[in-house]
Amino acid sequence: MKSLFRNLFATDPSWAPLIMRLVLGVVFIAHGGQKFFDKGVDQVAQGFGSMGIPMPYTSALLASSTEFFGGILMVLGLLVRPAAIPMAFTMIVAFVKVHGSKGFFLQTGGFEYVFVLFFLIVAVGIGGAGKFSLDGLLSKKPLLS
């Protein structure tokens, strides 16, 4: 059990994951915040419903929460591996339901943006939080001793 927790928090101590997770965190906080505080979950749910996304209100709440709170976890460098899973899934849904059929480039509504975000999330999920992260700090502490 100790090794499970240690591996969960283990991280690559280089600068690259720090930069990637900070950029991801800011972007996801902004988009999740927009869904919560600007548009509102009800309006997001209406959009999801028109796209044929099942259980639109629940899906909108989950997507908004994933983006906002996942972004906060990325900035803090806390639990980045578990946070990366629903964040990556959100980008897959965005690709399949919205951007995938519109070509590559962003100006035509294409998948360029979600493509880049997805692979940054995967990279952070594999490498861990990097320097100046709570995961890095926690991986050095004795767990369940």
VEXZA-780357 format. One line per field, with one value per atom (N, C-alpha, C, O): residue number from 1; atom name; x, y, z. Coordinates in nm, 4 decimals. Example, Ala and Ser with C-alpha at 12.3 -4.5 7.8 and 13.67 -1.06 7.14 Angstrom:
% residues 2
num <- (1, 1, 1, 1, 2, 2, 2, 2) $
atome <- (N, CA, C, O, N, CA, C, O) $
px <- (1.3190, 1.2300, 1.3200, 1.4236, 1.2850, 1.3670, 1.2900, 1.3409) $
py <- (-0.5690, -0.4500, -0.3300, -0.3319, -0.2250, -0.1060, 0.0030, 0.1138) $
pz <- (0.7800, 0.7800, 0.7800, 0.8465, 0.7080, 0.7140, 0.7870, 0.8039) $
% end
This chain:
% residues 145
num <- (1, 1, 1, 1, 2, 2, 2, 2, 3, 3, 3, 3, 4, 4, 4, 4, 5, 5, 5, 5, 6, 6, 6, 6, 7, 7, 7, 7, 8, 8, 8, 8, 9, 9, 9, 9, 10, 10, 10, 10, 11, 11, 11, 11, 12, 12, 12, 12, 13, 13, 13, 13, 14, 14, 14, 14, 15, 15, 15, 15, 16, 16, 16, 16, 17, 17, 17, 17, 18, 18, 18, 18, 19, 19, 19, 19, 20, 20, 20, 20, 21, 21, 21, 21, 22, 22, 22, 22, 23, 23, 23, 23, 24, 24, 24, 24, 25, 25, 25, 25, 26, 26, 26, 26, 27, 27, 27, 27, 28, 28, 28, 28, 29, 29, 29, 29, 30, 30, 30, 30, 31, 31, 31, 31, 32, 32, 32, 32, 33, 33, 33, 33, 34, 34, 34, 34, 35, 35, 35, 35, 36, 36, 36, 36, 37, 37, 37, 37, 38, 38, 38, 38, 39, 39, 39, 39, 40, 40, 40, 40, 41, 41, 41, 41, 42, 42, 42, 42, 43, 43, 43, 43, 44, 44, 44, 44, 45, 45, 45, 45, 46, 46, 46, 46, 47, 47, 47, 47, 48, 48, 48, 48, 49, 49, 49, 49, 50, 50, 50, 50, 51, 51, 51, 51, 52, 52, 52, 52, 53, 53, 53, 53, 54, 54, 54, 54, 55, 55, 55, 55, 56, 56, 56, 56, 57, 57, 57, 57, 58, 58, 58, 58, 59, 59, 59, 59, 60, 60, 60, 60, 61, 61, 61, 61, 62, 62, 62, 62, 63, 63, 63, 63, 64, 64, 64, 64, 65, 65, 65, 65, 66, 66, 66, 66, 67, 67, 67, 67, 68, 68, 68, 68, 69, 69, 69, 69, 70, 70, 70, 70, 71, 71, 71, 71, 72, 72, 72, 72, 73, 73, 73, 73, 74, 74, 74, 74, 75, 75, 75, 75, 76, 76, 76, 76, 77, 77, 77, 77, 78, 78, 78, 78, 79, 79, 79, 79, 80, 80, 80, 80, 81, 81, 81, 81, 82, 82, 82, 82, 83, 83, 83, 83, 84, 84, 84, 84, 85, 85, 85, 85, 86, 86, 86, 86, 87, 87, 87, 87, 88, 88, 88, 88, 89, 89, 89, 89, 90, 90, 90, 90, 91, 91, 91, 91, 92, 92, 92, 92, 93, 93, 93, 93, 94, 94, 94, 94, 95, 95, 95, 95, 96, 96, 96, 96, 97, 97, 97, 97, 98, 98, 98, 98, 99, 99, 99, 99, 100, 100, 100, 100, 101, 101, 101, 101, 102, 102, 102, 102, 103, 103, 103, 103, 104, 104, 104, 104, 105, 105, 105, 105, 106, 106, 106, 106, 107, 107, 107, 107, 108, 108, 108, 108, 109, 109, 109, 109, 110, 110, 110, 110, 111, 111, 111, 111, 112, 112, 112, 112, 113, 113, 113, 113, 114, 114, 114, 114, 115, 115, 115, 115, 116, 116, 116, 116, 117, 117, 117, 117, 118, 118, 118, 118, 119, 119, 119, 119, 120, 120, 120, 120, 121, 121, 121, 121, 122, 122, 122, 122, 123, 123, 123, 123, 124, 124, 124, 124, 125, 125, 125, 125, 126, 126, 126, 126, 127, 127, 127, 127, 128, 128, 128, 128, 129, 129, 129, 129, 130, 130, 130, 130, 131, 131, 131, 131, 132, 132, 132, 132, 133, 133, 133, 133, 134, 134, 134, 134, 135, 135, 135, 135, 136, 136, 136, 136, 137, 137, 137, 137, 138, 138, 138, 138, 139, 139, 139, 139, 140, 140, 140, 140, 141, 141, 141, 141, 142, 142, 142, 142, 143, 143, 143, 143, 144, 144, 144, 144, 145, 145, 145, 145) $
atome <- (N, CA, C, O, N, CA, C, O, N, CA, C, O, N, CA, C, O, N, CA, C, O, N, CA, C, O, N, CA, C, O, N, CA, C, O, N, CA, C, O, N, CA, C, O, N, CA, C, O, N, CA, C, O, N, CA, C, O, N, CA, C, O, N, CA, C, O, N, CA, C, O, N, CA, C, O, N, CA, C, O, N, CA, C, O, N, CA, C, O, N, CA, C, O, N, CA, C, O, N, CA, C, O, N, CA, C, O, N, CA, C, O, N, CA, C, O, N, CA, C, O, N, CA, C, O, N, CA, C, O, N, CA, C, O, N, CA, C, O, N, CA, C, O, N, CA, C, O, N, CA, C, O, N, CA, C, O, N, CA, C, O, N, CA, C, O, N, CA, C, O, N, CA, C, O, N, CA, C, O, N, CA, C, O, N, CA, C, O, N, CA, C, O, N, CA, C, O, N, CA, C, O, N, CA, C, O, N, CA, C, O, N, CA, C, O, N, CA, C, O, N, CA, C, O, N, CA, C, O, N, CA, C, O, N, CA, C, O, N, CA, C, O, N, CA, C, O, N, CA, C, O, N, CA, C, O, N, CA, C, O, N, CA, C, O, N, CA, C, O, N, CA, C, O, N, CA, C, O, N, CA, C, O, N, CA, C, O, N, CA, C, O, N, CA, C, O, N, CA, C, O, N, CA, C, O, N, CA, C, O, N, CA, C, O, N, CA, C, O, N, CA, C, O, N, CA, C, O, N, CA, C, O, N, CA, C, O, N, CA, C, O, N, CA, C, O, N, CA, C, O, N, CA, C, O, N, CA, C, O, N, CA, C, O, N, CA, C, O, N, CA, C, O, N, CA, C, O, N, CA, C, O, N, CA, C, O, N, CA, C, O, N, CA, C, O, N, CA, C, O, N, CA, C, O, N, CA, C, O, N, CA, C, O, N, CA, C, O, N, CA, C, O, N, CA, C, O, N, CA, C, O, N, CA, C, O, N, CA, C, O, N, CA, C, O, N, CA, C, O, N, CA, C, O, N, CA, C, O, N, CA, C, O, N, CA, C, O, N, CA, C, O, N, CA, C, O, N, CA, C, O, N, CA, C, O, N, CA, C, O, N, CA, C, O, N, CA, C, O, N, CA, C, O, N, CA, C, O, N, CA, C, O, N, CA, C, O, N, CA, C, O, N, CA, C, O, N, CA, C, O, N, CA, C, O, N, CA, C, O, N, CA, C, O, N, CA, C, O, N, CA, C, O, N, CA, C, O, N, CA, C, O, N, CA, C, O, N, CA, C, O, N, CA, C, O, N, CA, C, O, N, CA, C, O, N, CA, C, O, N, CA, C, O, N, CA, C, O, N, CA, C, O, N, CA, C, O, N, CA, C, O, N, CA, C, O, N, CA, C, O, N, CA, C, O, N, CA, C, O, N, CA, C, O, N, CA, C, O, N, CA, C, O, N, CA, C, O, N, CA, C, O) $
px <- (0.0820, 0.0000, 0.0866, 0.0528, 0.2003, 0.2904, 0.3373, 0.3397, 0.3752, 0.4290, 0.3218, 0.3537, 0.1954, 0.0874, 0.0793, 0.0727, 0.0797, 0.0741, 0.2006, 0.1937, 0.3153, 0.4396, 0.4414, 0.4836, 0.3963, 0.3927, 0.2899, 0.3095, 0.1815, 0.0795, 0.1364, 0.1036, 0.2207, 0.2764, 0.4135, 0.4599, 0.4796, 0.6132, 0.6088, 0.5096, 0.7164, 0.7173, 0.8567, 0.9576, 0.8594, 0.9832, 1.0250, 0.9487, 1.1438, 1.1812, 1.2318, 1.2990, 1.2012, 1.2517, 1.1527, 1.0448, 1.1927, 1.1134, 0.9980, 0.8952, 1.0127, 0.9116, 0.7725, 0.6762, 0.7574, 0.6221, 0.5632, 0.4425, 0.6472, 0.5993, 0.5373, 0.4270, 0.6072, 0.5583, 0.4285, 0.3320, 0.4267, 0.3071, 0.1871, 0.0775, 0.2066, 0.0910, 0.0417, -0.0782, 0.1311, 0.0860, 0.0031, -0.1009, 0.0492, -0.0263, -0.1613, -0.2651, -0.1595, -0.2851, -0.3781, -0.4978, -0.3230, -0.4046, -0.4751, -0.5949, -0.4022, -0.4614, -0.5711, -0.6793, -0.5431, -0.6412, -0.7668, -0.8785, -0.7480, -0.8641, -0.9423, -1.0651, -0.8738, -0.9453, -1.0309, -1.1464, -0.9738, -1.0477, -1.1710, -1.2795, -1.1549, -1.2683, -1.3728, -1.4927, -1.3292, -1.4237, -1.4939, -1.6143, -1.4183, -1.4766, -1.5788, -1.6824, -1.5489, -1.6432, -1.7737, -1.8824, -1.7619, -1.8825, -1.9616, -2.0846, -1.8924, -1.9608, -2.0158, -2.1320, -1.9312, -1.9614, -2.0082, -2.0724, -1.9769, -2.0151, -2.1406, -2.2467, -2.1264, -2.2408, -2.3403, -2.4615, -2.2884, -2.3733, -2.3927, -2.3982, -2.4026, -2.4133, -2.5405, -2.5401, -2.6495, -2.7739, -2.7558, -2.8026, -2.6883, -2.6655, -2.5715, -2.5917, -2.4697, -2.3784, -2.4560, -2.4354, -2.5449, -2.6265, -2.7151, -2.7333, -2.7701, -2.8513, -2.7672, -2.8111, -2.6462, -2.5559, -2.5203, -2.5177, -2.4928, -2.4602, -2.5784, -2.5609, -2.6983, -2.8178, -2.8357, -2.8721, -2.8100, -2.8239, -2.7184, -2.7368, -2.6081, -2.5041, -2.5287, -2.4546, -2.6335, -2.6640, -2.5831, -2.5750, -2.5234, -2.4476, -2.5485, -2.6364, -2.5368, -2.6350, -2.6304, -2.5276, -2.7439, -2.7591, -2.6920, -2.5943, -2.7437, -2.6729, -2.6402, -2.5310, -2.7322, -2.7013, -2.5891, -2.4953, -2.5987, -2.4937, -2.3614, -2.2567, -2.3665, -2.2436, -2.1828, -2.0607, -2.2677, -2.2182, -2.1551, -2.0508, -2.2180, -2.1636, -2.0297, -1.9353, -2.0224, -1.8965, -1.7861, -1.6720, -1.8200, -1.7193, -1.6706, -1.5506, -1.7635, -1.7268, -1.6389, -1.5382, -1.6774, -1.6000, -1.4632, -1.3628, -1.4599, -1.3320, -1.2372, -1.1200, -1.2876, -1.2017, -1.1574, -1.0387, -1.2516, -1.2189, -1.1309, -1.0227, -1.1771, -1.1022, -0.9789, -0.8777, -0.9865, -0.8672, -0.7590, -0.6405, -0.8010, -0.7050, -0.6393, -0.5190, -0.7183, -0.6619, -0.5602, -0.4522, -0.5954, -0.5018, -0.3731, -0.2645, -0.3853, -0.2651, -0.1759, -0.0547, -0.2356, -0.1562, -0.0865, 0.0299, -0.1581, -0.0988, 0.0003, 0.0843, -0.0100, 0.0740, 0.0316, 0.1156, -0.0974, -0.1514, -0.2391, -0.3337, -0.2065, -0.2843, -0.2988, -0.4063, -0.1907, -0.2001, -0.2294, -0.2976, -0.1801, -0.2092, -0.3574, -0.4171, -0.4196, -0.5638, -0.6444, -0.7439, -0.6032, -0.6751, -0.6642, -0.7560, -0.5530, -0.5315, -0.6318, -0.6639, -0.6812, -0.7715, -0.9033, -0.9366, -0.9790, -1.1029, -1.0772, -1.1595, -0.9634, -0.9317, -0.9083, -0.9566, -0.8349, -0.8116, -0.9429, -0.9675, -1.0275, -1.1568, -1.2420, -1.3091, -1.2393, -1.3140, -1.2679, -1.3497, -1.1378, -1.0863, -1.1253, -1.1480, -1.1333, -1.1789, -1.3244, -1.3595, -1.4075, -1.5484, -1.5577, -1.6367, -1.4780, -1.4781, -1.4374, -1.4926, -1.3414, -1.2983, -1.4118, -1.4457, -1.4702, -1.5714, -1.6997, -1.7559, -1.7461, -1.8766, -1.8740, -1.9756, -1.7592, -1.7586, -1.6570, -1.6941, -1.5314, -1.4240, -1.3734, -1.3202, -1.3882, -1.3272, -1.3707, -1.2903, -1.4949, -1.5476, -1.5221, -1.5585, -1.4602, -1.4429, -1.3016, -1.2637, -1.2248, -1.0891, -0.9913, -1.0267, -0.8697, -0.7633, -0.7612, -0.7501, -0.7715, -0.7405, -0.8498, -0.9692, -0.8052, -0.8932, -0.9899, -1.1054, -0.9454, -1.0325, -1.1560, -1.2525, -1.1545, -1.2742, -1.3468, -1.4372, -1.3069, -1.3676, -1.3063, -1.3619, -1.1912, -1.1262, -1.0671, -1.0811, -1.0004, -0.9556, -0.8153, -0.7654, -0.7505, -0.6137, -0.5942, -0.4989, -0.6807, -0.6702, -0.6879, -0.6066, -0.7952, -0.8174, -0.7115, -0.6803, -0.6558, -0.5465, -0.4233, -0.3645, -0.3860, -0.2701, -0.2965, -0.2105, -0.4130, -0.4452, -0.4434, -0.3891, -0.5019, -0.5055, -0.3638, -0.3370, -0.2738, -0.1399, -0.0551, 0.0334, -0.0801, -0.0149, -0.0619, 0.0181, -0.1914, -0.2456, -0.1836, -0.1436, -0.1756, -0.1157, 0.0297, 0.0740, 0.1038, 0.2446, 0.2587, 0.3441, 0.1769, 0.1825, 0.1370, 0.1934, 0.0359, -0.0106, 0.0961, 0.1026, 0.1787, 0.2870, 0.4041, 0.4558, 0.4459, 0.5669, 0.5469, 0.6428, 0.4240, 0.3990, 0.4072, 0.4214, 0.3979, 0.3803, 0.5062, 0.4957, 0.6228, 0.7462, 0.7850, 0.7377, 0.8712, 0.9236, 0.8122, 0.7072, 0.8375, 0.7474, 0.6033, 0.5090, 0.5885, 0.4555, 0.4286, 0.5204, 0.3034, 0.2658, 0.2861, 0.3183, 0.2681, 0.2959, 0.4421, 0.4728, 0.5321, 0.6744, 0.7056, 0.7851, 0.6438, 0.6619, 0.6081, 0.6747, 0.4892, 0.4276, 0.5016, 0.5006, 0.5655, 0.6370, 0.7614, 0.8147, 0.8073, 0.9256, 0.8892, 0.9766, 0.7608, 0.7162, 0.6892, 0.6455, 0.7149, 0.6764, 0.5239, 0.4550, 0.4736, 0.3303, 0.2901, 0.3540, 0.1862, 0.1336, 0.2404, 0.2463, 0.3245, 0.4313, 0.3829, 0.4614) $
py <- (-0.1191, 0.0000, 0.1257, 0.2251, 0.1207, 0.2367, 0.2711, 0.3881, 0.1678, 0.1943, 0.2519, 0.3316, 0.2131, 0.2700, 0.4207, 0.4969, 0.4645, 0.6074, 0.6785, 0.7892, 0.6164, 0.6788, 0.6971, 0.8020, 0.5970, 0.6075, 0.7091, 0.7735, 0.7238, 0.8212, 0.9627, 1.0446, 0.9913, 1.1256, 1.1442, 1.2574, 1.0344, 1.0441, 1.1355, 1.1396, 1.2075, 1.3044, 1.3202, 1.2953, 1.3614, 1.3969, 1.5340, 1.6299, 1.5455, 1.6721, 1.7805, 1.8740, 1.7699, 1.8692, 1.9857, 1.9863, 2.0831, 2.2040, 2.1848, 2.2513, 2.0961, 2.0809, 2.0494, 2.1146, 1.9522, 1.9265, 2.0468, 2.0702, 2.1221, 2.2418, 2.3394, 2.3894, 2.3661, 2.4607, 2.4091, 2.4842, 2.2809, 2.2239, 2.2279, 2.2656, 2.1897, 2.1847, 2.3240, 2.3424, 2.4233, 2.5603, 2.6154, 2.6777, 2.5924, 2.6377, 2.5659, 2.6294, 2.4342, 2.3585, 2.4077, 2.4262, 2.4286, 2.4721, 2.6031, 2.6158, 2.7005, 2.8314, 2.8183, 2.8751, 2.7440, 2.7267, 2.6574, 2.7004, 2.5503, 2.4751, 2.5514, 2.5440, 2.6235, 2.7070, 2.8107, 2.8334, 2.8728, 2.9741, 2.9137, 2.9716, 2.7980, 2.7375, 2.6823, 2.6966, 2.6201, 2.5724, 2.6883, 2.6828, 2.7934, 2.9126, 2.9788, 3.0270, 2.9810, 3.0364, 2.9571, 3.0146, 2.8250, 2.7413, 2.7622, 2.7661, 2.7755, 2.7940, 2.9357, 2.9539, 3.0353, 3.1706, 3.2660, 3.3668, 3.2360, 3.3250, 3.2711, 3.3334, 3.1559, 3.0956, 3.0354, 3.0516, 2.9670, 2.8936, 2.7506, 2.7246, 2.6601, 2.5179, 2.4898, 2.4023, 2.5621, 2.5404, 2.5671, 2.4897, 2.6761, 2.7088, 2.6072, 2.5675, 2.5656, 2.4628, 2.3339, 2.2670, 2.2991, 2.1779, 2.1858, 2.0860, 2.3033, 2.3194, 2.2927, 2.2249, 2.3468, 2.3218, 2.1752, 2.1205, 2.1117, 1.9687, 1.8878, 1.7943, 1.9242, 1.8545, 1.8665, 1.7696, 1.9856, 2.0060, 1.9285, 1.9019, 1.8924, 1.8113, 1.6618, 1.5794, 1.6275, 1.4868, 1.4204, 1.2978, 1.5006, 1.4448, 1.3948, 1.4702, 1.2681, 1.2141, 1.2848, 1.3391, 1.2825, 1.3458, 1.4831, 1.5048, 1.5753, 1.7019, 1.7820, 1.8379, 1.7890, 1.8685, 1.8035, 1.8711, 1.6738, 1.6020, 1.6109, 1.6335, 1.5931, 1.6014, 1.7411, 1.7555, 1.8446, 1.9824, 2.0088, 2.0736, 1.9589, 1.9755, 1.9031, 1.9565, 1.7818, 1.7062, 1.7721, 1.7817, 1.8176, 1.8834, 2.0127, 2.0399, 2.0920, 2.2189, 2.1939, 2.2618, 2.0965, 2.0625, 2.0084, 2.0445, 1.9215, 1.8647, 1.9748, 1.9758, 2.0663, 2.1738, 2.2671, 2.2969, 2.3128, 2.4111, 2.3502, 2.4014, 2.2423, 2.1837, 2.1071, 2.1032, 2.0466, 1.9837, 2.0866, 2.0609, 2.2041, 2.3130, 2.3583, 2.3841, 2.3681, 2.4063, 2.3019, 2.3365, 2.1739, 2.0677, 2.0743, 2.0491, 2.1079, 2.1209, 2.2346, 2.2175, 2.3497, 2.4637, 2.4288, 2.4631, 2.3612, 2.3222, 2.2067, 2.1853, 2.1337, 2.0158, 1.9060, 1.8327, 1.8945, 1.7984, 1.6973, 1.7339, 1.5713, 1.4629, 1.4810, 1.4593, 1.5207, 1.5491, 1.4235, 1.4320, 1.3094, 1.1880, 1.1532, 1.1331, 1.1450, 1.1187, 1.2297, 1.2013, 1.3542, 1.4661, 1.4598, 1.5012, 1.4087, 1.4030, 1.3112, 1.3329, 1.2099, 1.1132, 1.1794, 1.1737, 1.2414, 1.3051, 1.4261, 1.4581, 1.4930, 1.6060, 1.5565, 1.6174, 1.4468, 1.3892, 1.3412, 1.3613, 1.2778, 1.2302, 1.3469, 1.3347, 1.4581, 1.5768, 1.6235, 1.6644, 1.6176, 1.6574, 1.5575, 1.5961, 1.4300, 1.3294, 1.3570, 1.3523, 1.3854, 1.4175, 1.5438, 1.5489, 1.6451, 1.7686, 1.7391, 1.7970, 1.6496, 1.6114, 1.5405, 1.5769, 1.4394, 1.3561, 1.4349, 1.4252, 1.5118, 1.5766, 1.7134, 1.7571, 1.7816, 1.9186, 1.9404, 1.9840, 1.9111, 1.9596, 1.8621, 1.9055, 1.7340, 1.6343, 1.6416, 1.6169, 1.6745, 1.6768, 1.8096, 1.8252, 1.9046, 2.0387, 2.0642, 2.1791, 1.9601, 1.9771, 2.0062, 2.0003, 2.0373, 2.0554, 2.1951, 2.2091, 2.2975, 2.4330, 2.4958, 2.4767, 2.5705, 2.6332, 2.7325, 2.7408, 2.8075, 2.9109, 2.8527, 2.9252, 2.7234, 2.6591, 2.5757, 2.4988, 2.5911, 2.5129, 2.3761, 2.2888, 2.3571, 2.2269, 2.1847, 2.2528, 2.0699, 2.0031, 2.0398, 1.9795, 2.1351, 2.1733, 2.1991, 2.1485, 2.2748, 2.3152, 2.1967, 2.1755, 2.1193, 2.0045, 1.8978, 1.8235, 1.8887, 1.7960, 1.8300, 1.7425, 1.9571, 2.0015, 1.9833, 1.9323, 2.0239, 2.0078, 1.8608, 1.8265, 1.7745, 1.6317, 1.5770, 1.5097, 1.6056, 1.5480, 1.6133, 1.5480, 1.7398, 1.7995, 1.7310, 1.7040, 1.7032, 1.6325, 1.4941, 1.4526, 1.4235, 1.2889, 1.2969, 1.2147, 1.3945, 1.4093, 1.4353, 1.3751, 1.5232, 1.5509, 1.4281, 1.3963, 1.3604, 1.2391, 1.1313, 1.0570, 1.1221, 1.0233, 1.0692, 0.9922, 1.1940, 1.2424, 1.2913, 1.3007, 1.3224, 1.3769, 1.5286, 1.5910, 1.5860, 1.7308, 1.8140, 1.9320, 1.7576, 1.8337, 1.9144, 1.8897, 2.0100, 2.0942, 2.1748, 2.1997, 2.2145, 2.3019, 2.2505, 2.3253, 2.1229, 2.0630, 2.0000, 1.9561, 1.9967, 1.9266, 1.7763, 1.7086, 1.7233, 1.5816, 1.5503, 1.4500, 1.6364, 1.6165, 1.6205, 1.5408, 1.7122, 1.7225, 1.5981, 1.5426, 1.5548, 1.4393, 1.3090, 1.2164, 1.3013, 1.1784, 1.1586, 1.0480, 1.2655, 1.2576, 1.2316, 1.2029, 1.2415, 1.2207, 1.0729, 1.0034, 1.0240, 0.8862, 0.8731, 0.9431, 0.7835, 0.7633, 0.6312, 0.5281, 0.6364, 0.5168, 0.4425, 0.3197, 0.5138, 0.4475, 0.3882, 0.3289) $
pz <- (0.0000, 0.0000, 0.0000, -0.0643, 0.0737, 0.0755, -0.0647, -0.1029, -0.1428, -0.2758, -0.3682, -0.4565, -0.3497, -0.4293, -0.4070, -0.5035, -0.2820, -0.2521, -0.2978, -0.3512, -0.2773, -0.3190, -0.4710, -0.5197, -0.5460, -0.6917, -0.7394, -0.8424, -0.6660, -0.7017, -0.6991, -0.7849, -0.6016, -0.5847, -0.6501, -0.6636, -0.6911, -0.7504, -0.8726, -0.9453, -0.8936, -1.0024, -1.0616, -0.9957, -1.1854, -1.2533, -1.1989, -1.2111, -1.1394, -1.0750, -1.1706, -1.1269, -1.2983, -1.3928, -1.4083, -1.3490, -1.4892, -1.5090, -1.6068, -1.5938, -1.7035, -1.8089, -1.7531, -1.7936, -1.6618, -1.6099, -1.5359, -1.5419, -1.4669, -1.3974, -1.4970, -1.4748, -1.6053, -1.7058, -1.7683, -1.7831, -1.8046, -1.8678, -1.7742, -1.8156, -1.6491, -1.5581, -1.5218, -1.5006, -1.5140, -1.4859, -1.6022, -1.5807, -1.7245, -1.8417, -1.8472, -1.8660, -1.8307, -1.8294, -1.7195, -1.7418, -1.6020, -1.4890, -1.5161, -1.4907, -1.5671, -1.5963, -1.7024, -1.6876, -1.8084, -1.9161, -1.8639, -1.8925, -1.7877, -1.7394, -1.6326, -1.6293, -1.5464, -1.4486, -1.5225, -1.4867, -1.6250, -1.7019, -1.7686, -1.7626, -1.8317, -1.9020, -1.8054, -1.8294, -1.6979, -1.5969, -1.5281, -1.5029, -1.4978, -1.4370, -1.5282, -1.4823, -1.6572, -1.7544, -1.7522, -1.7573, -1.7444, -1.7416, -1.6121, -1.6146, -1.5004, -1.3720, -1.3537, -1.3174, -1.3792, -1.3356, -1.4446, -1.4149, -1.5701, -1.6790, -1.7487, -1.7451, -1.8113, -1.8804, -1.7823, -1.7968, -1.6840, -1.5910, -1.6389, -1.7591, -1.5460, -1.5781, -1.6578, -1.7444, -1.6304, -1.7046, -1.8542, -1.9378, -1.8867, -2.0281, -2.0925, -2.2073, -2.0192, -2.0713, -2.0958, -2.1971, -2.0033, -2.0178, -2.1418, -2.2116, -2.1693, -2.2909, -2.4153, -2.5082, -2.4154, -2.5281, -2.5415, -2.6517, -2.4278, -2.4299, -2.4822, -2.5603, -2.4386, -2.4853, -2.6359, -2.7024, -2.6897, -2.8343, -2.9134, -3.0322, -2.8477, -2.9132, -2.8966, -2.9504, -2.8217, -2.8017, -2.6919, -2.6856, -2.6058, -2.4935, -2.3902, -2.3485, -2.3485, -2.2541, -2.1184, -2.0779, -2.0500, -1.9182, -1.9189, -1.8472, -1.9989, -2.0224, -1.8970, -1.8873, -1.8009, -1.6809, -1.6007, -1.5584, -1.5803, -1.5063, -1.5804, -1.5198, -1.7120, -1.7929, -1.7871, -1.7794, -1.7907, -1.7822, -1.6462, -1.6371, -1.5415, -1.4069, -1.3928, -1.3345, -1.4463, -1.4405, -1.5226, -1.4773, -1.6433, -1.7272, -1.6629, -1.6601, -1.6115, -1.5465, -1.4249, -1.4051, -1.3440, -1.2233, -1.2591, -1.1976, -1.3592, -1.4030, -1.4472, -1.4095, -1.5264, -1.5770, -1.4647, -1.4520, -1.3838, -1.2807, -1.1708, -1.1421, -1.1106, -0.9988, -1.0467, -0.9767, -1.1646, -1.2222, -1.2491, -1.2278, -1.2965, -1.3189, -1.1899, -1.1864, -1.0840, -0.9534, -0.9075, -0.8596, -0.9223, -0.8832, -0.9654, -0.9132, -1.0937, -1.1780, -1.1274, -1.1144, -1.0992, -1.0508, -0.9190, -0.8986, -0.8309, -0.7024, -0.7161, -0.6287, -0.8248, -0.8407, -0.7446, -0.6925, -0.7211, -0.6257, -0.6986, -0.7683, -0.6816, -0.7428, -0.8938, -0.9498, -0.9584, -1.1017, -1.1839, -1.2861, -1.1421, -1.2189, -1.2145, -1.3203, -1.0969, -1.0981, -1.1659, -1.2325, -1.1501, -1.2130, -1.3653, -1.4361, -1.4152, -1.5598, -1.6298, -1.7467, -1.5605, -1.6248, -1.6684, -1.7868, -1.5777, -1.6262, -1.7166, -1.8024, -1.6976, -1.7856, -1.9286, -2.0241, -1.9433, -2.0762, -2.1369, -2.2558, -2.0555, -2.1036, -2.1547, -2.2572, -2.0844, -2.1268, -2.2643, -2.3466, -2.2896, -2.4206, -2.5292, -2.6438, -2.4939, -2.5910, -2.6297, -2.7476, -2.5317, -2.5598, -2.6453, -2.7396, -2.6132, -2.6934, -2.8380, -2.9315, -2.8555, -2.9900, -3.0636, -3.1762, -2.9997, -3.0641, -3.0912, -3.2003, -2.9942, -3.0049, -3.0727, -3.1266, -3.0707, -3.1201, -3.2326, -3.3416, -3.2076, -3.2946, -3.4002, -3.5023, -3.3790, -3.4669, -3.6111, -3.7010, -3.6351, -3.7721, -3.8433, -3.9598, -3.7746, -3.8322, -3.8832, -3.9060, -3.9009, -3.9509, -3.8384, -3.7207, -3.8753, -3.7773, -3.7167, -3.5949, -3.7990, -3.7547, -3.6687, -3.6920, -3.5695, -3.4716, -3.5355, -3.4938, -3.6352, -3.6927, -3.7610, -3.7853, -3.7923, -3.8484, -3.7430, -3.7756, -3.6168, -3.5093, -3.4948, -3.4281, -3.5572, -3.5592, -3.4260, -3.3245, -3.4298, -3.3072, -3.2616, -3.1665, -3.3247, -3.2919, -3.1415, -3.0822, -3.0821, -2.9416, -2.8470, -2.7571, -2.8679, -2.7786, -2.7989, -2.7058, -2.9181, -2.9485, -2.8633, -2.7999, -2.8629, -2.7850, -2.6351, -2.5632, -2.5882, -2.4458, -2.4050, -2.3000, -2.4864, -2.4541, -2.4338, -2.3343, -2.5272, -2.5168, -2.4071, -2.3517, -2.3748, -2.2578, -2.1297, -2.0401, -2.1216, -2.0050, -1.9930, -1.8842, -2.1039, -2.1024, -2.0568, -1.9765, -2.1071, -2.0685, -1.9187, -1.8535, -1.8641, -1.7203, -1.6415, -1.5368, -1.6918, -1.6262, -1.6188, -1.5208, -1.7199, -1.7215, -1.6354, -1.5545, -1.6524, -1.5857, -1.4436, -1.3669, -1.4081, -1.2749, -1.2762, -1.3813, -1.1580, -1.1430, -1.1638, -1.1975, -1.1451, -1.1631, -1.0400, -0.9291, -1.0628, -0.9545, -0.8878, -0.9471, -0.7644, -0.6885, -0.6877, -0.7139, -0.6576, -0.6543, -0.5183, -0.4491, -0.4820, -0.3590, -0.3741, -0.2765, -0.4940, -0.5168, -0.4870, -0.4225, -0.5341, -0.5088, -0.3603, -0.3106, -0.2905, -0.1467, -0.0761, 0.0113, -0.1133, -0.0513, -0.0826, -0.0015, -0.1990, -0.2342, -0.1475, -0.1395, -0.0830, 0.0044, 0.1499, 0.2317, 0.1825, 0.3201, 0.3426, 0.2510, 0.4637, 0.4928, 0.4944, 0.5687, 0.4123, 0.4043, 0.4682, 0.4474, 0.5439, 0.6096, 0.6879, 0.6824, 0.7602, 0.8347, 0.9640, 1.0380) $
% end
